[in-house]
Amino acid sequence: MTQDILDLTIVIPTKNEEKNIQLCLNAIGRNFAKEIVLIDSGSTDNTLNISRKSNVTILHFEWDGKFPKKRNWFLFNHPPKTKWVLFLDADEFLTEKFKFEVRNKLKTSSHVGYWLYYTVYFLGKPLKGGYPLKKLALFQVGKGYYEKINETYWSHLDMEVHEHPIIDGSIGKITSKISHNDVKNLSHYINKHNEYSDWESKRYIHYLYNPHLKSKWTFFQKIKYSILGKSYVGIIYFFGSFILMRGFLDGKTGLLFSLMKLSYYTQIYCKIKELNEK
């Protein structure tokens, strides 16, 4: 029996995602969402050729270094005609359990947005422990936009990565997890987090000298930025991830993942220190 297609648009930002995009589209399937949209930032690999073989809409995006970035640009300029929108990265793969839960909850939903949870993979293995990954990535069209951060070339990140969605209404959660499994190599992972640490350090400095902007932070953002400028931030993350959140359940893989994150947060601190000295 064919299930009804949800009143949902799935939006996938892409740039050179030929290794992930087919897996991502296959996981969505043909009878889940009314529309699938790719927002592409000038891919030079086979991403678009692969995507054109599926029933997707392709939009081309070129960032001018200012607000808005990719996701807000889409919401402002190409608002979906569906009731719901789901932002999905190319390395995030919907599971059957997730799709089943979404179908059931959206039918009678009293919420306008949902927190989504993810199974994180590292070195090809799903992690049992560590800090849970969650995103507010499913919400009603017109009820949510990503934070407006006035940045001018802080980084080369043309998409909202750590910007938090601001939702106008009640928020629920989908507990069935999406698989977050980038099949690219470790060098890509390291390079990506080097860009993230650039952005985080510059954002920290921006808010350090504009304290009134902190009033819009979520509870977890306040905790994060209260320790991000401390030299021991990496150690705190490692202890929390590997010990308190039981990253040790993943053995050597869990240890390596926690050490990589220790390095990432220490890198952010060092960049903050360098920016402060300048």
Residue, then its C-alpha position, 0 to 999 in steps of 0.5 A: m500500500t502506497q503511503d501519502i506523501l507528506d506536505l513537506t519540502i526537503v532542502i539539501p545544501t550541496k557543494n561537491e557532494e558526489k560521494n554522499i548525495q546519491l545515498c542521501l536521495n536514496a534514503i529519502g525515497r520517492n514517496f516521503a516528501k512533496e519536493i526535494v530541493l538542492i541549493d548548490s554552491g558551484s559544485t565542480d564534481n558530479t553532484l549535479n549530474i547525479s542529482r538530475k537523475s532524481n526528481v529534484t529541484i536545483l537552485h544555484f547559490e552564490w554568497d556575497g559574504k554577507f547576510p543571508k547565507k544559504r538556508n535563510w536565502f532559500l527561505f526568504n527568496h524561495p519559500p516552499k509551498t508545503k506546510w513543512v520544511l526539513f533541512l538535511d545535509a548531504d551526509e545525513f541519511l533518513t532511516e525508516k524509523f525516522k520517516f515512520e515517526v515523522r509521518n505519525k507526528l506531523k499528521t496531528s502535530s500541535h508543534v511548529g518545529y521539531w528537534l531532530y537527533y542523529t547517529v554520529y559515525f566516526l571512522g566508519k562506525p556508529l558511536k554509542g556514546g558521546y554528546p548527542l547530536k541534535k538540530l532544530a531542522l524541521f519546522q513549519v514554513g514561515k514559522g522559523y528562520y536562522e539567526k541573523i549574524n552580521e558577519t562579513y567574510w568571517s570565513h568561507l562558510d556560505m551556509e548556516v552551520h552553527e547558527h541556531p534557528i529561531i522558531d515562533g511557536s512550540i517545539g517538539k522532538i523526533t526521537s528516531k535518529i537520522s544517520h550522520n555518516d560522511v563517507k568522505n575521508l578524514s582529511h575532509y573532516i579535519n579541514k571542515h573543522n578548521e573552517y568551523s573553528d575560524w567561524e566560532s572564534k570570530r563569533y566569540i569575539h563579536y559577542l564578547y564586545n557586543p554583550h547585549l546580543k547574548s540575550k538571544w542565546t539559548f541555554f546551551q549556547k550560553i553554557k558553550y560560550s561561557i567556557l569557549g574562551k577558557s584554555y581548558v575548554g578542550i579538556i572539559y569537552f573530552f571529560g564530558s564526552f568520553i567519561l560523563m556521556r560514556g564515549f568509552l563504550d565505543g572503545k578505541t574509536g570513541l577515544l579517538f573521536s573525543l581526542m579529535k574534539l579536544s583538539y578542535y575546541t583547543q584550536i578554537y581557544c587558540k584562535i580566540k587568543e590570537l584574535n584578542e591579541k590583535 
